[in-house]
Amino acid sequence: MIVYDGINGGRSAARTRGGRRPGAGRPPAYREPLVRKTVTLPVSYVEQLTTFGAGNLSDGIRLLAENAYTRNGTPFLGPSPNG
């Protein structure tokens, strides 16, 4: 049997930990929002892209897209619309 005596059970009005705070959290890695999508890739692609992204598949895909060139030698991705 567990007996609860209520000690430390109330919430203090002067909480300093937890909750939303301005400037709290990890800063965003990109200026524009990221979109979550599902893709189907061969296992060998996943292994190579994960290695390219230093253990992170999403980073590997982003790096590949950012460093890709067309057959004409121009960058695959144009300048960012956000500058």
N, C-alpha and C positions, 0 to 999 in steps of 0.2 A: 504494500500500500504506500502511495506517495502522498505526503501531506504538504500542501502549499500554504505558507504563512503570509504571503503577500509582500514580504520584504523585497525591496528593489523591483517590485513589479510595476510601480507607477512610472509614467513617463515624465521626465524632467522638462520644464519649459525652456531651460537653457542648454538644449542639446547642441553640441558643436560637431558631432560626427554624423556623416551620412546625409542623404538628400541632395537635391540640386543646389548648386552654387554657381554664380557667374565665374567663368574662367576655369572651372573644375573639369577634369577629365583629359584624355589624350587629345592633342590638337589634330585636326583632320590632315591626312596625308595629301589630299588633292583639293584644289580650289572648287571644283565642280562636284556635285553629288555623285556617288557611285550607285549603280543599278545592279540588283541581284538577278542573275539569269542562270538557267540550267543549260549546260552543254554536254554533249556526248562525245568523248574522245577515246581513241585507242589507248590501251595500257601503256604502250611505248611512248606515246605523246605525253601522257600524264607524268611518267617518270622523268622525261627530259625537261618538261616545263617546270616541274617541281624543283629539279636541280638548278635550272636557269634562274628560278626565283628564290634561291637560297633556302629551299625547304617549304616555300609557300607557292602553291599552284596558281593562285590568283595573281600574285606578283610576277610569276613567270609569264603568264599570258599577257599581262600589261606591258612587261618589258619587251616581249616579242613584238607586240603591236607598235610600241613606241619606236623600235629600232628597225622596223620592216621598211623595205624599199620596193617600188614597183619595178617592172622589167626595164623601164626607161631610166631608172636610177634616181627617181624623185621619191621623197619620203611618202610612205603609204598614208600616214596621218598628216593632215595639214596643220597649220598653226591653230592653237586653241582659240575658240571664240571668246574666251574670257581673258585673253592676253597672255 
